[in-house]
Amino acid sequence: MRCARCPTCRCPSCWNAATNASSPTAASPTPPTAEGRPACVAVALSGGRDSTALCHATVRAARALGLTVVALHVHHGLQAEADDWVRHLERQCRRWQRAGWPLRLRVARLTDRPPAGASIEAWARQRRHQALGRMAAEEGATLLLLAHHARDQAETVCLQALRGAGPAGLAAMPRSVVRDGLTWARPWLGCSPQAIEHYVRRHRLGHIEDPSNRDPRFERNRLRLQVWPALVQAFPATEQALVDVARQAWEAAELIDEIAAADLEAVRRAPHGLALAAWLALSPARRRASLRRWLKEQGAGHASDRFVDRLLAELPQTRIGRWPVDGPLELRLYRGTLSLSRRSSASITATDAPVWPVAIDHRWRPLPAGQGWVRLRPVEEGGLPCSRLAGSHWQARQGGERFALGPGRPARSLKKQFQTLGIPAWQRQGPLLWSGAQLLWVPGLGVEAQARAAAGEPQLSLEWSADEPDAAAQQLE
């Protein structure tokens, strides 16, 4: 696209007009700025009609801007023709290179296979995105273009609606999103497939046909082959109507998320908890939205409607409780605070674990007989004498144990001491450390007063966990 003011199409006004257009010729990399340009622009190139047209249009635009385009292809190894597709792309890119076009091709070959019972579509999509992101980063690209068009978007909205998705799901594919410094953009999301087909014919672009696109085992193919023709025949404006639904759903999802973020700031309880009373003061819709956002922030992922409905019904009537979440997590309520923690499990057997005592090296070590994990650290005061470790042993609570929190304070039952310090029930299940008949240390309470080290004596602190702490968290420490 050219104009009288800017023959080479470098001005931002011309650029904005191009990238907002619905024609396939509008596919262009990041606009030039006074601060500089990206080293290269990446394009996901499967070899099909849409991605071939996008790559061709991008290289044409990039050549005028002095940019380099790197075409990224992922070889999934799922089709017998996959090697032929790579050879086709190599020949095609060589022809464009001989014409002086600033283009190079990168191919990533996947060596693993979908696990048994997994969705091939979901596995391929996840591994493809991982490979594309990795290659783009290695090439120094900050922009990755994807060739999804308006019908792809409409199909996604339809599939999400059939799955019972809410506003976030109906928003379908975003026009652009930034992940780890890389912008994933879909410049043709408002472009019809007919316009892309016209572009391909006009420029005589060869492309491949993936036979899996005709396989009705995949749900998108069933929609595309069996449902879509009848839907468009009955409702000719289906495609544009569903694209409009995606846009409106995106606006609604953004608004819901903004309100949820504001509500969370008012109901948080340090460090990672949620104040139940403040949360219950919200309207039901805002409780739902803020709870979903909070669970996602805490690493619980996308909570199901059934799980959220259960919490909305039970939390107002409960003072203490535990609710399993997908994976090793569980939601816990204690003293008016909601928190998300790892569920305890005896995953280490006696034969897998080293003998006690473990090394004093700041690292978490498994205890014998699946009793959890512990680490020892040297301290200056208030610790357990190092000499008491020899001959000590771990034992589960039997009942009747008594513990003194400090010198001169009375020994009381563990239950009363836990209550005094506000230790929730699920943190009271750890094993106790004994030396003969002397109780030395209790998880959550610390060193028994009579067992504390004297001033200047080599001593240490203990920490216990029911499960192996996250490896990444250990590295941060």
N, C-alpha and C positions, 0 to 999 in steps of 0.2 A: 504494500500500500504506500502511495506517495502523495505528497501535497506540494503546493507551490512554495510554502515556507520551508519545507524540509524534504528535499528530493530523496534523501537516503532513509527517510522514515526514522530518524533518531530522536525526534523531539517527544517529550512525555505526552503531549496532547494527542499526537498521531498514535503513539503507542497505546494509550488508554482506549482510543476509539477502536483500534484493532483488536485488543484483547477482550473487549466487551461485545464484539460482533458475533454473529452466529455462523459465519462462514468458516469452513475448515482452513482457509488461508490465514485465519487469525491466530493460529497456533504459533506463539512466539515465546522466546525465553525472557528472563527478567529484564525490565527496561533499563537502559543505561542511566546512571546517576553521576552526579559530580564526585561522589565518593569512590567511584570505580565500578568495575564489572566482575562478575564471577569468572573463575578460570575456565569453567566449562559448564554446559547445560546437559543434563542427563535425560534420556528418553527411554521408557520401558518399551522394548521392541520384541513382541512375540513372533512377528512375521505375518500375522493376520492382516486383513484389510485395514482395520482402523489404526493399528499401531504403525503400519507401514506408511499410511498417509500422514500421520502425525509426525513421524520421523522426517519424512520428505519435506513437509511444510516448515518444520523447525529448522532444518539445515538451511533451507532457502532464506529464512529470516535471519539466522545466526550469521550467515556469510556476510550480509550487509552490515552487521554490527561488529564484525571482527571477533566473533566468539567461536569456540569449538564445541561440537556436539559429540557426546559419547552415547552410543546406543547400547543398552544393557539387555541381554537376553539370558533367560534362565532355562536351562535344559533340565526338565524334571525327570527324564528317564522313564516316563510312564507310557509313551507311545513308541511304536516300532519305527515311526517316521522321524523321530526326534533328531537323529544324526543328519538326516536329509535336510531338515529345516535349518540346522546350523550352517550346512554347506550353502544353502540358498541365500541366507543372510550374508555370509562371507562374500559370495559373488556379487550380490546387490551392493553391498557397501564398497567393494573394490571399484565397481563402476562409478559410483558417486565420487569416490576419492580421485579417480582418474580425471573426472570432470573438474577437479580443483575444489571440491566441496570439503569444508572443515569437519570431517567425521571420522570416528574410529569405533570399532565394535569390541565389546567385552562380553564374554560368555561365562556363566557360572554353571557348572554341572553338579547336580545334587547326587549324592552317593547313597543316601538313606532312602527308606521306603516308608509308606504310611503304616503305623502300627495296626495290628489286628483289631477290627471293629471300629476304627476311626473313619471319619468322613474324608474321602479322598479329596473332595472339593475344598474343605476347610484346611486340610493338611497342606495341599498344594498352594493355597492362597497364603497361608502363614509362612511357609518356607520360601515362597517367591518374594514376599515382602522383605523377609530377612536378607535374602541374597541381593535384592535391588538396593536396599539401604546400605549394605556393606560395600558393594561395588561403587555406589555413588560417593560414599565417604572416601574410599581409596583413590578415586579420581579427582577429589577436591571439589565436587559439584555441591552447590547449595540449593539447586532446584532440580526436581525430578518430575517430568511430565508423563501423565498417564492418559490413555486414549479413550476413556469412557465417554459416551455420548448420551443424548437425551433419552433414548430408548433404554439404555442400560440403567439409567437413573429411575425411569418409570417402572421397569421390571423389579428393581430393588425395593421400591416403595410397595409394590404389590406383594412381593414375597414377605416383607416385614409385616405388612398388615395381616397376612394369613398366619403369621406366627404369633399374632397378638401383641405386637410391639407398641410402645408408647411413643410420645413425641420424638425422643432421641433416636429411636429406631426408624420411624417414618421419615426423619430428616435424611435418611439414606446416605449417599456419598457426599462429603463436603467438596466444595470447589477447590479448597486448598487447606492444608493442615501442616503444622511444623512439628517434626519429631526429631529430637537430638540434633538440632541445627539444620536439618534438611527439610525444605518445603516440598511437599507432595502436592502437585497441582493437576487439575483436570480442566484444561482450557476449552475443551469441546463439550462440556457437560450440557450446554444449551443448544448444541448442534444436532440436527437430525441425521440419522444414518443414510438417508437419501442424498444429503449434501456431501457426505463423505464418499459415497459411491460415485457421485458425479466427479469429485476431485480425482479419485483413483482412475476413472476412465479418461479424464482430460489429460492426465500426465502419464497414462499408460504404465501404471505401476503394477508390477507382478507381486503376488502375495500368495501365502499358503492357506490351505483350508484344513482346519483341525477336525478330524473325523469324530472326536469325542463331543463336538458341539451338536451332533445329531443323536447322541445317546440319551434316551428318555429316562435312564436311571437317575440322572442328576436333575434336581428339582428346577433349576433355572431353565434347563433344556425343555422340561415338560411344560413349563409355563410358556416358553417362547414358541414351541412347536405345536402344542395342542390347545392352549387356552388363548394366547394372544391374538391369533387371527380372528377368532370368533368375537373376542372382546372389542377389537377395533372395528369390526364390521357392524356390531350393534351400537358402539359408541365411538364414532370417528375421532373425537377429540381426546381419547383416552390418554395418549402419550403426554400431551401438554398439560392435561388436568392433573396427572400424577406428578409431573415435574413441579407444578404449582403447589401440590400437597407437600412435597419435600421441602420447598422453600418456606412455606408457612410453618411446618413442623419444626424446622431448624430454628426459626424465630421464637417459637413457643418453648423449645427445649433450652435455648439460651436464656430466656426470661426466667424459666423455672430454676435454672442453675444459679443465676444471679441472686434470686431471692433466697435460695437454699444456702448459698455462701454467706449472705448477710445474717440469716437466722443462726447459722452455726457459730458465728462470732459471739452471739449473745448467749449461747447455751453450752459452750465448751467449758470443761473443767480440766485444769492442768493435771498431768502433762498431755494425756491423750484421751481423756474421758469426756463423757457427755452428761450434763446435769439433768437428771430425769425430771425434776419439778419444772425447770425452765422449759424443757422440751415439751412437756405435757401442756404448757400454757399456750402453745401454738395451735393453729387450726389443724384439723386432720390432714388436709392436703399439704400444708407446710411441714407437718411432722413427717409425712411420707417422704417428701422431697429432701428435707434436711437429713433424715436417717439414711436414705440411699447415698447421698453425697458423703456423709461421714463414714459409712461402711467402706465405700470405695477408697476414700483417703487412707483408711486404716489397713488397706490391703486385702479386703474381703471380696473385691471384684464387684460384679453386677449382682445385686440381691434379687432373688426371684419374687414375683408378686405374692406367692403363697407365704414365703418367709416374712415379708414385710407386713402382710395382712395379719399374720399370727402375732407379730410383735406389737402392732397397733392395738390388737385386742387384749393381749396379756399384760403388757407393761403397766397400764394404769391400775391394774389390780394386784400388782406384785411388789414385794419389798426386797426380795432376794431371789435370784434365779440364774440359770445357765441355759443357753440356747446354742446347740451345735450349728456351725456355719460350714459351708463347703470347704473341704480340705482339713488341715489340722487346727483350725481356729474355732473358737466359741465366743459368743457374746455373753458377758457376765454383768449382773446387776448386784451391787452391794453398797449399802449406805448411801443410796440416792444417786449413785454414779454408774453409768454404763461404760464398760470397757471391753476391748477385744483382746483376747489372749490365746496363746497356744494351748490346745488340749493336752493333758498329761497322758503319757502312754509308756508302757514298759517295753521299749523297743530294743533294748540291749540285753542280751543273755549273759549269764555268768561266764560262759566260755569265750564270749567276745570281749569282755571287759578286763582291764588290768586289775591286779590286786591292789588293795588299799594299804598304805596311803599313796596318793598320786603325787606327781612332781609339783614343786612350787615354782611354776614358770608362767603364771598369768593365763594359761590356756585351760579351756574346759576339757575335763576328762570324764569318761563314763565310770560309774561305780559298779561294783560287782552285782550280779543277780538282777540287773535291770532296775536298780534303785534310783536312776536318774543320772545327772551330771553335776560335777562340782569343780570349782577351781579355787586355788589357794594363792593368797597374796601377802607378802611381808607388810607389816604395819608397825607403827611406833608405839601405840598404846591401845588398850581395850581389846586385845586379841587373845588368841589361844596359844599357850606355850608350845613351841615346836616340839619340845620333848614329850608332850602328851600324845602326839600322833602315834608313836610306837606302841603297838598293842591295842590301839583303839579299834572300834568296830561300829558298823552301822546296823540299826535295828528299827523296824517299823514301830509306830506307837502301839502300846499295849493297853493304855489306860492307867490312870493313877499316877503318872509321872508329875513331878513338881519342879518348878523352875523359878529362880530368883533373877529379876531383871538387873539388879545392881547391888553393890555392897551396902549392907544395912537394910535392904528391902526384903520383905517376907517372901518366902517361897510359896507359890500358889500353883494351882493346877494349870496345865498348859491351856485348857479351854479358856480360863479366866484371863490369862496373860495375852492370849490371842485377841480376846475381846477388848482388852484394855488398849492394845495397839491398833485395833481396827483391821486385823488381818482377816481377809475373807476366807470362807470355808475351803475353797479349792486350793488355797495356798498353805493349808495346814496339813497336807498329806505327805510331806517329805519325811524321809527317814531321820532318826535321831542318832547323834554320834555319842558313843559311850566309851569310857575307859573302866572296865570292870563294872562296878555298881555306881560309878560316878557319871552323871549326865554332863557332857561337855558342851554340846552345841545343838541348837534347834533351828531349822530353817524358819526365817521370819522373825525370830526372837534374838538370835545371836548366841554369844558365849555365856554360859551360866556363870553367875557372879563368883561362885567359889572356885571356878576353873580358870579365871582370868589370870593372865601373865602379870608378873611383878614388873615394876618400872625397870627398864634397861634390859629385860630378859628378851631373847629372840622370840618373836611371836608373829602370828599371822591371822588373817581374816579368811572366812569361808563364804562362798556363795554356792547356792544349790539351784538346779533347774530340773524340772520333770523331764524335759526333752532337750535334745542337743540344740544349743543356741545357734541362730543363723550364722553361717560362715562369714557372710559379708559384714554382719554386725561385729563379729569378732575382729575382723581386719580393721574396722574403723577404730576399735579400742586400742 
